Amino acid sequence: MSSSTVLARRLLPALLIAVWLAVGGGLGPYAGKLGEVATNDQAAFLPDDAESTRVLDAQADFRQEESLPLVVVWTADDGGRLDPAAREAATRQLASLAGTEGLVGAPSPALPSEDGEALQGVLRLAPDLGDELEGVLDRVTAAAEEVSGTRVYLAGPAATQADLKDAFAGIDGLLLGVALTTVLLILLLVYRSVLLPFMVILTAVFALGLACAVVYALADADVVRVDGQVQGILFILVIGAATDYALLLAARFREELGRNEDRYAAMRSALRQSFGPIVASAATVALGLLALLLSDLTNNRALGPVGAIGIVCAVLGALTFLPAVLVLLGRTAYWPARPKPATDGAGHGVWTKVAALVDRAPRRVWAVTLAALVACAAFAPTLTARGVPLDEIFVNDAPSVTAGKVLAEHFPGGSGNPAVIITDASALPAVAKAAEETDGVASVVPVTASGRPGGGPPLVVDGRAQLSATLEAAPDSDAAKETLVRLRDAVHAVPDADALVGGYTAQQYDTQRTSERDRMVIVPVVLVLILLILVGLLRSLLLPVLLVATVALNFLATLGVSALVFEKLLGFTGTDASVPLYGFVFLVALGVDYNIFLMSRVREETFLHGTREGVLRGLTATGGVITSAGVVLAATFAALAVIPLAFLLQIAFIVAFGVLLDTLVVRSLLVPALVRDIGPVSWWPSSLRTRTGLSGS
């Protein structure tokens, strides 16, 4: 070999490592900067064309400044009735806050509850306070606590936003720390190698730094939108995907080193055999995420391109940085374990036994596993995806949740979050009457020039007026949503009113209905995209349909188990409306990943040994690495549970459990047994269908 060839061999890996070190050093800090361009504005979750969104836009005409309501609640220290002096003192303290920085307009007076045991007052806060929000709430609390003999609570959208901000505080440090530590420990235990786990982790960290820098630039230019949930999922997705792809390549390189003393030749072979499956796997996830652009919910659309960018960066890291490091380290990368010389056998250990079981009784294996999955899937319809109640949004006891419960004990359930009605001013009396007569509506008052309900003549802007309707039921309850439907029907029926109904309950209802529409549109698109990728990779029609069907069944089985766990073990009465769609995109795309890794190897072995031996050899050769990759990915998504939000906890469980179920049952037993039982016909119409090998089909 010439000296120039040796130099080129060493120069290219060194150059790639230098580039990635520059990326890591220069762009890595952007993982901690994403919060600067993130927003947790709940309006970002609304459907663009929903009635509640149109009301939100129309409300701007009735306000001098946009605001976020904050409800102050007082109760007696002893739990008894409050005397009139407490009401006067509370009203004075609210009035003293007028003109305070961060407040919009004049505070309302303190109003007593019917039972006389509580008071409530409403302030309007600027919606873009950011880090100043906590200081404003502290000033409000300090003033409210001047009312002697009372206990103070802060409720309403402003208090909820403050708690959301606290929940996402330190997301970059805490989430990354938990995820990376978990992955590192698993890799050290599974691979018993000192260097390899750190090389894999470094690949994931560099890929994440690049992804965060790209997303930061796009978000700063308002090309994409990022919120705390999207930010958390991006972190987990890049770490999990980069680790999976890195493990597949590292395992194949170790295998090739057992056949070839030349590490450069071994890496060429490993890349040649791994490139197709890794790119195809990444394409399924990226295209599945991009299908979210078809959603009518803006937070779903935000996750699509952000997640796809993360997957692309994960692939770049796994196919450039890691090969460069491995080829320079050679066998040292696996120290103290050493790559063993390749043998003609397909493997050893537990996966040899699993392959033997599949070979001995394939029909029994797939029948039993299929029956178990169908039994679990039978509970999927019981998963309630009508939204998470306000008192369950946070996993821990958030102050706004406690305040909301106190508010609901003494005032109508919809206090602090009334329905908002926009109507033509000429039809205002008729609309108000129709709303008042609606079952489930506690009170209806017009919004006045002060910007508050009651206390003067109705404010009319461009011939339109606004009403505030307090519902009897809690604003996040099913009863409130049923009342909302009746209220919309009632005011829509008023002639020449052109009435619209919005507010918090309407937003929740519209989000739920839009999520149902999204699932009907996006699920088929994702399935078709994945099917096309599998057809191109495996050059077969029957087998891709079979694989898509198995991962879809795995998703339904996971939903069934999740429904039982959420209700019986975790005590959730509802599931976020976006959870089923997110779970589907992640589980189906990621589930197909492992089937791609398995079946691409089975196809490779089938060329040499026929379908029967191809299945057994492919299962044994990939069993260890795919299972470890699945465990790592499940543990990575489980790290989302450190953020105390029900939505992320639900996503974490669904994806983690579903990945394990897919890895240990679907990919290990169901798919190999089905292909073994069907035989060469599985590859139809490929020419592989005619290969039977030495031992038959």
C-alpha positions in Angstrom: 0.0 0.0 0.0 1.5 3.4 -1.0 2.3 6.0 1.6 -0.2 8.4 0.0 -3.0 5.9 0.4 -2.1 5.4 4.1 -2.0 9.2 4.6 -5.4 9.6 2.9 -6.9 6.8 5.1 -5.8 8.6 8.2 -6.4 12.2 7.0 -10.1 11.8 6.2 -11.1 10.4 9.6 -9.0 13.0 11.4 -10.6 15.8 9.3 -14.1 14.5 10.1 -13.3 14.4 13.8 -11.9 17.9 13.7 -15.0 19.2 11.9 -17.3 17.6 14.5 -15.1 18.9 17.4 -15.6 22.3 16.0 -19.3 21.7 15.7 -19.5 20.5 19.3 -17.5 23.3 20.7 -19.1 26.1 18.6 -22.7 24.9 18.4 -23.1 22.8 21.5 -24.1 25.7 23.7 -27.2 26.2 21.6 -28.8 23.3 23.4 -29.0 25.6 26.4 -30.1 28.6 24.3 -33.3 27.1 22.8 -35.3 28.4 25.7 -34.5 32.0 24.5 -36.6 31.5 21.4 -39.2 29.1 22.9 -42.7 30.1 23.8 -45.2 28.4 26.1 -48.1 30.6 25.0 -51.2 28.4 25.1 -52.6 30.1 22.0 -49.9 28.3 20.0 -51.9 25.1 20.5 -55.1 26.4 18.9 -56.4 25.3 15.5 -55.9 28.2 13.0 -59.5 28.3 11.7 -61.4 27.1 14.8 -64.2 29.2 16.2 -62.3 29.8 19.4 -59.3 31.2 17.4 -61.6 33.6 15.5 -62.9 34.8 18.9 -59.4 35.3 20.2 -58.6 37.4 17.1 -61.8 39.4 17.5 -61.2 40.0 21.2 -58.2 42.1 20.3 -60.5 44.8 19.0 -62.1 45.1 22.5 -58.9 45.7 24.3 -56.5 48.5 24.5 -53.8 46.0 25.3 -53.7 42.2 25.1 -53.8 40.6 28.6 -53.6 37.4 30.6 -56.1 37.0 33.5 -54.9 36.4 37.0 -57.5 35.4 39.6 -56.7 36.2 43.3 -58.7 34.1 45.8 -59.0 34.8 49.5 -60.3 32.3 52.1 -60.5 32.6 55.9 -57.6 31.1 57.9 -60.1 29.2 60.0 -62.1 28.0 57.0 -65.2 30.0 58.1 -67.0 33.1 56.7 -65.2 36.3 55.8 -66.5 39.5 57.3 -67.3 42.6 55.2 -64.1 44.3 56.4 -62.0 41.6 54.6 -63.8 42.4 51.4 -63.1 46.1 51.7 -59.5 45.4 52.6 -59.1 43.0 49.6 -60.6 45.6 47.2 -58.2 48.3 48.6 -55.2 46.0 48.1 -56.3 45.2 44.5 -56.8 48.9 43.8 -53.3 49.6 45.2 -51.8 47.4 42.4 -53.2 49.7 39.6 -50.3 51.0 37.5 -47.9 48.3 38.7 -45.5 47.3 36.0 -46.7 44.3 34.2 -50.4 44.9 34.9 -52.9 46.0 32.2 -55.9 48.2 33.1 -57.5 48.5 36.5 -58.0 45.6 38.8 -61.6 44.4 39.5 -63.1 44.8 43.0 -63.1 41.8 45.4 -66.3 39.8 44.9 -67.7 37.5 47.6 -68.8 33.9 47.0 -72.4 32.9 47.7 -71.3 30.9 50.8 -69.5 34.0 52.1 -66.3 32.0 52.7 -64.2 33.3 49.8 -63.4 36.4 47.8 -62.1 36.7 44.3 -60.6 39.5 42.2 -59.3 39.6 38.7 -56.2 41.4 37.4 -55.0 41.5 33.8 -51.3 40.9 33.2 -49.3 41.7 30.1 -48.9 38.4 28.1 -45.2 38.8 27.3 -43.7 39.3 30.7 -41.3 36.4 30.3 -38.9 36.2 33.2 -40.6 39.2 34.9 -43.8 37.1 35.4 -42.6 35.7 38.7 -41.8 39.1 40.1 -45.2 40.4 39.2 -46.9 37.5 40.9 -44.8 38.0 44.0 -45.9 41.6 44.2 -49.6 40.7 43.8 -49.2 38.0 46.4 -47.5 40.4 48.8 -50.3 42.9 48.4 -53.1 40.3 48.8 -51.5 38.9 51.9 -52.0 42.3 53.6 -55.6 41.3 54.1 -55.5 39.9 57.7 -57.0 36.6 58.7 -57.0 35.3 55.1 -55.1 32.8 53.0 -54.2 33.8 49.4 -54.2 31.7 46.2 -53.4 32.7 42.6 -55.4 31.0 39.9 -56.2 31.6 36.2 -54.2 31.5 33.0 -51.4 33.7 34.3 -50.8 31.5 37.3 -50.9 28.4 35.1 -48.4 30.0 32.7 -46.0 30.7 35.7 -46.2 27.0 36.7 -45.5 25.9 33.2 -42.5 28.1 33.1 -41.3 26.5 36.4 -41.9 23.0 34.9 -39.7 23.7 31.9 -37.1 25.6 33.9 -33.7 23.9 33.5 -35.1 21.5 30.9 -31.8 21.6 28.9 -29.7 20.7 31.9 -32.0 18.3 33.8 -33.4 16.4 30.9 -30.1 16.1 29.1 -28.3 15.1 32.3 -30.8 12.3 33.1 -31.0 11.1 29.5 -27.3 11.0 28.8 -26.5 9.4 32.2 -29.2 6.7 31.7 -27.9 5.9 28.2 -24.3 5.8 29.4 -25.0 3.4 32.3 -27.0 1.0 30.0 -24.2 1.0 27.4 -21.5 0.3 30.0 -23.6 -2.6 31.4 -24.5 -4.1 28.1 -21.3 -3.7 26.1 -18.8 -3.9 29.0 -16.6 -1.6 27.1 -14.9 1.6 28.4 -14.5 3.7 25.3 -17.4 2.7 23.0 -20.2 4.1 25.3 -18.4 7.4 25.5 -17.9 7.5 21.7 -21.6 6.8 21.2 -22.6 9.5 23.7 -20.3 12.0 22.1 -21.9 11.2 18.7 -25.4 12.0 20.2 -24.2 15.2 21.9 -22.5 16.5 18.8 -25.6 15.7 16.7 -27.8 17.4 19.3 -25.6 20.5 19.3 -25.9 20.8 15.5 -29.7 20.2 15.6 -30.2 22.8 18.3 -28.1 25.4 16.4 -30.1 24.9 13.2 -33.5 25.0 15.1 -32.4 28.1 17.0 -31.5 29.9 13.8 -34.8 29.0 12.2 -36.9 29.8 15.3 -35.1 33.2 15.7 -36.1 33.9 12.1 -39.7 32.8 12.8 -39.4 30.0 10.3 -40.3 27.3 12.9 -41.9 27.6 16.3 -40.5 26.0 19.5 -42.2 25.5 22.9 -41.1 23.6 25.9 -42.7 20.3 24.8 -41.1 20.5 21.3 -37.7 21.3 22.9 -37.9 18.4 25.3 -38.9 15.9 22.5 -36.1 17.2 20.3 -33.5 16.5 22.9 -34.8 13.0 23.5 -35.4 12.2 19.9 -31.8 13.2 18.8 -30.1 11.4 21.7 -32.2 8.2 21.2 -32.0 8.1 17.4 -28.2 8.9 17.2 -27.6 6.2 19.8 -29.6 3.7 17.9 -27.8 4.4 14.6 -24.4 4.5 16.3 -25.0 1.1 18.0 -26.1 -0.5 14.7 -22.9 0.7 12.9 -20.6 -0.1 15.9 -22.0 -3.7 16.1 -21.5 -4.2 12.4 -18.0 -2.8 12.5 -17.2 -5.2 15.4 -18.5 -8.1 13.3 -16.5 -7.1 10.3 -13.3 -6.7 12.4 -13.8 -10.4 13.3 -13.6 -11.2 9.6 -11.0 -8.7 8.4 -7.7 -7.6 10.1 -7.7 -4.4 8.1 -9.9 -1.9 10.1 -10.3 0.4 7.1 -11.6 -2.4 5.0 -13.8 -3.5 7.9 -15.3 0.0 8.2 -15.9 0.2 4.4 -17.8 -3.1 4.6 -19.7 -2.0 7.8 -20.7 1.3 6.2 -21.8 -0.4 3.0 -24.0 -2.9 4.9 -25.3 -0.4 7.4 -25.9 2.7 5.3 -29.1 1.5 3.6 -30.9 0.3 6.8 -29.8 3.4 8.8 -30.9 5.9 6.1 -34.2 4.0 5.5 -34.9 4.0 9.2 -34.1 7.7 9.6 -36.3 8.4 6.6 -39.3 6.6 8.2 -39.0 8.8 11.3 -38.3 12.0 9.5 -41.1 11.6 7.0 -43.4 10.5 9.7 -42.6 13.7 11.6 -43.0 15.8 8.5 -46.4 14.4 8.1 -47.4 16.4 11.1 -47.3 19.5 8.8 -50.7 18.3 7.7 -52.0 19.0 11.2 -54.3 21.9 11.9 -52.7 22.3 15.4 -49.8 24.7 15.3 -47.8 22.8 18.0 -48.1 19.6 16.0 -46.9 21.4 12.9 -44.0 22.9 14.9 -42.8 19.4 16.0 -42.7 18.1 12.4 -39.8 20.1 10.9 -37.9 20.4 14.2 -38.0 16.7 14.8 -37.0 16.0 11.2 -34.0 18.3 11.6 -33.0 16.4 14.7 -33.2 13.0 12.9 -31.1 14.3 9.9 -28.4 15.6 12.4 -28.5 12.2 14.2 -27.8 10.4 10.9 -25.0 12.7 10.0 -23.3 12.1 13.3 -23.7 8.4 13.2 -22.4 8.1 9.6 -19.5 10.5 9.8 -18.2 11.2 13.2 -18.6 7.7 14.7 -17.0 5.9 11.7 -14.0 8.3 11.8 -13.5 7.6 15.5 -14.0 3.9 15.2 -11.6 3.5 12.3 -8.9 5.4 14.1 -9.3 3.4 17.3 -9.9 0.1 15.6 -10.2 -2.8 18.1 -9.2 -0.5 20.9 -12.7 1.0 20.8 -14.2 -2.2 22.2 -11.6 -2.6 25.0 -11.5 -4.6 27.3 -13.8 -6.7 25.2 -12.2 -7.7 21.8 -13.9 -8.5 18.5 -14.0 -12.2 18.1 -13.1 -13.9 14.8 -16.2 -14.6 12.7 -17.5 -18.1 12.5 -19.9 -19.8 10.2 -22.5 -20.1 13.0 -25.2 -17.4 13.3 -24.4 -16.6 16.9 -24.7 -17.9 20.4 -26.4 -17.4 23.6 -30.0 -16.4 24.2 -30.7 -15.3 20.6 -29.7 -18.8 19.3 -32.3 -20.2 21.6 -34.9 -17.7 20.4 -34.1 -18.5 16.8 -34.4 -22.2 17.6 -37.8 -21.7 19.1 -39.0 -19.7 16.1 -37.6 -22.4 13.8 -39.1 -25.3 15.8 -42.7 -23.9 16.1 -43.2 -20.8 14.1 -47.0 -21.0 13.8 -47.4 -21.5 17.5 -45.0 -18.6 18.3 -46.8 -16.1 16.0 -50.3 -17.3 17.0 -49.6 -16.8 20.8 -47.9 -13.4 20.4 -50.6 -12.2 18.0 -53.3 -13.3 20.4 -51.6 -11.5 23.3 -51.2 -8.3 21.3 -54.8 -8.4 20.1 -55.9 -8.8 23.7 -54.0 -5.7 24.8 -55.2 -3.8 21.8 -58.8 -4.5 22.8 -58.4 -1.9 25.6 -57.2 0.8 23.2 -60.7 2.3 22.7 -60.9 3.0 26.4 -58.1 5.5 26.2 -59.8 8.9 26.8 -58.1 11.5 24.6 -60.5 14.4 25.5 -57.7 16.5 27.1 -56.1 16.5 30.5 -58.1 18.3 33.3 -56.5 21.4 34.7 -55.9 19.7 38.0 -54.0 16.9 36.3 -51.8 19.0 33.9 -49.0 19.0 36.4 -47.8 15.7 37.9 -46.9 17.4 41.2 -49.0 19.8 43.3 -48.6 23.0 41.3 -49.8 26.2 43.1 -52.2 27.1 40.3 -53.9 23.7 40.5 -54.4 24.1 44.2 -55.8 27.6 43.7 -58.1 26.4 40.9 -59.6 23.7 43.3 -60.2 26.4 46.0 -61.8 28.7 43.4 -64.1 25.9 42.2 -65.2 25.1 45.8 -66.7 28.6 46.4 -67.5 30.0 42.9 -69.2 28.6 39.8 -66.9 26.1 38.1 -66.2 28.4 35.2 -65.1 31.4 37.3 -61.9 32.8 36.1 -62.3 31.1 32.7 -65.6 32.3 31.2 -66.8 31.6 27.7 -66.4 34.6 25.5 -69.2 35.5 23.1 -68.7 38.0 20.2 -71.8 39.2 18.5 -73.2 42.1 16.4 -74.2 44.8 18.8 -77.7 45.0 17.4 -78.4 41.5 18.4 -76.7 41.8 21.9 -79.9 41.5 23.9 -81.2 38.5 22.0 -77.8 36.7 22.2 -77.5 37.5 25.9 -81.0 36.1 26.5 -80.2 32.9 24.5 -77.0 32.4 26.4 -78.7 32.9 29.8 -81.3 30.3 28.9 -78.7 27.7 28.0 -78.6 24.8 30.4 -75.3 24.9 32.3 -74.6 28.7 32.0 -74.4 30.4 35.4 -74.4 34.1 34.3 -74.0 36.3 31.3 -72.8 39.9 31.3 -71.5 42.3 28.6 -67.9 43.6 28.6 -67.8 47.3 29.2 -65.5 50.1 28.2 -63.3 49.3 31.2 -62.6 45.9 29.6 -64.3 44.0 32.4 -67.8 42.4 32.4 -70.5 44.6 34.0 -70.2 48.0 35.5 -71.3 50.2 32.6 -72.8 50.2 29.1 -71.5 47.5 26.7 -68.4 48.4 24.7 -69.2 48.4 21.0 -66.3 48.3 18.5 -67.0 48.3 14.7 -70.6 47.2 15.4 -69.5 44.2 17.5 -70.0 43.6 21.2 -68.6 41.1 23.7 -70.3 39.0 26.4 -68.7 37.0 29.2 -70.6 33.7 30.1 -69.6 31.9 33.3 -70.3 28.2 33.1 -71.5 26.2 36.1 -69.1 23.3 35.5 -65.3 23.5 35.7 -64.0 24.8 32.4 -62.0 21.7 31.6 -64.7 19.2 32.4 -66.8 17.2 29.9 -69.9 18.9 31.3 -68.5 22.3 30.4 -67.7 21.1 26.9 -71.3 19.8 26.6 -72.5 23.2 27.8 -70.3 24.9 25.2 -71.9 22.9 22.4 -75.4 23.9 23.6 -74.3 27.5 24.0 -72.9 27.7 20.5 -76.1 26.2 19.1 -78.2 28.7 21.0 -76.3 31.9 19.9 -75.7 30.7 16.4 -79.5 30.4 16.1 -80.0 34.1 16.8 -80.9 35.9 13.5 -78.4 38.4 12.2 -76.1 38.0 15.2 -73.1 36.3 13.5 -72.2 35.2 17.0 -69.0 33.3 17.9 -68.2 31.5 21.2 -64.6 31.1 22.4 -62.7 31.1 25.7 -60.7 28.3 27.5 -63.4 25.6 27.3 -64.0 26.4 23.6 -60.2 26.1 22.9 -60.1 22.7 24.6 -63.1 21.5 22.7 -61.8 22.8 19.3 -58.4 21.2 20.0 -60.0 17.9 20.8 -62.1 17.9 17.6 -59.1 19.0 15.5 -56.9 16.3 17.0 -59.5 13.7 15.9 -59.4 15.2 12.4 -55.6 15.1 12.4 -55.5 11.4 13.3 -57.9 10.6 10.4 -55.6 12.5 7.9 -52.1 11.9 9.2 -52.2 8.2 10.2 -52.9 6.9 6.7 -50.3 9.3 5.2 -47.6 8.0 7.7 -48.5 4.4 6.9 -48.3 4.9 3.2 -44.9 6.7 3.5 -43.5 3.9 5.6 -44.9 1.3 3.3 -43.2 2.9 0.3 -39.8 3.1 2.0 -40.0 -0.6 3.0 -41.0 -1.6 -0.5 -37.9 0.3 -1.9 -35.6 -1.2 0.7 -36.8 -4.8 0.7 -37.9 -4.9 -2.9 -41.0 -6.8 -1.9 -44.7 -6.1 -1.5 -46.0 -8.7 0.8 -43.4 -8.3 3.5 -43.7 -4.5 3.8 -47.4 -4.8 4.3 -46.8 -7.5 6.9 -44.3 -5.3 8.8 -46.5 -2.2 8.7 -49.4 -4.3 10.0 -47.4 -5.6 12.9 -46.1 -2.2 14.1 -49.7 -0.8 13.8 -50.8 -3.7 16.0 -48.0 -2.9 18.4 -49.2 0.7 18.6 -52.8 -0.4 19.4 -51.6 -2.9 22.0 -49.5 -0.1 23.6 -52.5 2.2 23.7 -54.6 -0.5 25.4 -52.0 -1.1 28.1 -51.5 2.7 28.5 -55.3 3.1 29.0 -55.2 0.7 31.9 -52.0 2.2 33.4 -53.1 5.8 33.1 -56.4 5.2 34.8 -55.7 2.4 37.2 -52.2 3.1 38.3 -51.5 6.8 37.6 -55.0 8.1 38.3 -55.4 10.1 35.1 -59.0 10.8 34.1 -58.0 12.0 30.7 -55.2 12.0 28.1 -53.9 15.0 26.2 -55.6 15.2 22.8 -52.3 15.1 21.0 -50.9 12.0 22.8 -52.4 9.3 20.5 -51.1 11.1 17.4 -47.6 11.6 18.8 -47.5 8.1 20.1 -48.5 6.8 16.7 -45.8 8.7 14.8 -43.1 7.8 17.2 -44.0 4.2 17.7 -44.8 3.3 14.1 -41.8 5.0 12.7 -39.4 3.8 15.4 -41.0 0.3 15.4 -40.4 0.0 11.7 -36.8 1.0 12.4 -36.1 -2.2 14.3 -37.9 -4.3 11.6 -35.7 -2.6 9.0 -32.6 -3.5 10.9 -33.8 -7.1 11.2 -35.2 -7.7 7.8 -32.4 -6.0 5.9 -30.1 -8.4 7.6 -32.5 -11.3 6.9 -32.6 -10.3 3.2 -28.8 -10.2 3.1 -28.5 -13.7 4.7 -31.3 -15.1 2.5 -29.3 -14.3 -0.6 -26.6 -16.7 0.7 -28.6 -19.3 2.7 -32.3 -19.2 1.7 -35.3 -17.9 3.6 -35.3 -20.3 6.5 -31.6 -19.9 7.4 -31.8 -16.2 6.5 -34.5 -15.6 9.2 -32.6 -17.6 11.8 -29.2 -16.0 11.0 -30.6 -12.5 10.7 -32.5 -12.8 14.1 -29.4 -14.2 15.9 -27.0 -11.7 14.4 -29.1 -8.6 15.1 -30.9 -9.7 18.3 -28.4 -8.3 20.7 -27.7 -4.9 19.1 -31.4 -4.2 18.3 -32.5 -5.2 21.8 -29.9 -3.0 23.4 -30.9 -0.2 21.1 -34.5 -0.6 22.0 -33.7 -0.6 25.7 -31.6 2.6 25.3 -34.4 4.3 23.3 -37.0 3.3 25.8 -34.9 4.6 28.7 -34.2 7.8 26.8 -37.9 8.6 26.2 -38.6 7.6 29.8 -36.4 10.5 30.8 -39.2 12.9 29.7 -40.9 11.9 32.9 -38.5 14.2 34.9 -40.5 17.1 33.5 -43.6 17.2 35.8 -46.2 17.5 33.1 -48.9 14.9 32.4 -48.5 15.3 28.6 -44.8 14.4 28.6 -45.3 11.6 31.2 -48.0 10.1 29.0 -45.8 10.3 25.9 -42.8 8.9 27.9 -44.8 5.8 29.0 -46.4 5.2 25.6 -43.1 5.4 23.6 -41.0 3.6 26.2 -43.4 0.7 26.7 -44.2 0.5 23.0 -40.6 0.4 22.0 -39.9 -2.4 24.5 -42.9 -4.3 23.4 -41.9 -4.0 19.7 -38.3 -4.9 20.4 -38.9 -7.9 22.7 -42.1 -9.3 21.2 -42.9 -8.0 17.7 -39.4 -7.9 16.2 -38.0 -10.9 18.2 -40.9 -13.3 17.9 -43.9 -12.2 15.8 -42.2 -11.0 12.6 -39.5 -13.8 12.4 -42.1 -16.5 13.1 -44.5 -15.1 10.4 -41.7 -14.9 7.8 -40.4 -18.4 8.8 -44.0 -19.8 8.5 -44.9 -18.1 5.2 -41.5 -18.9 3.8 -40.0 -17.6 0.5 -43.4 -16.2 -0.6 -42.8 -13.4 2.0 -40.4 -11.8 -0.5 -43.0 -11.7 -3.4 -42.6 -10.5 -6.1 -38.8 -10.4 -5.5 -36.7 -13.3 -6.9 -35.9 -14.2 -3.3 -39.2 -16.0 -3.1 -37.6 -18.8 -5.1 -34.7 -19.3 -2.8 -35.2 -22.1 -0.3 -31.6 -22.8 0.9 -30.1 -26.1 1.9 -32.8 -26.9 4.5 -35.9 -25.9 2.6 -38.2 -22.9 3.3 
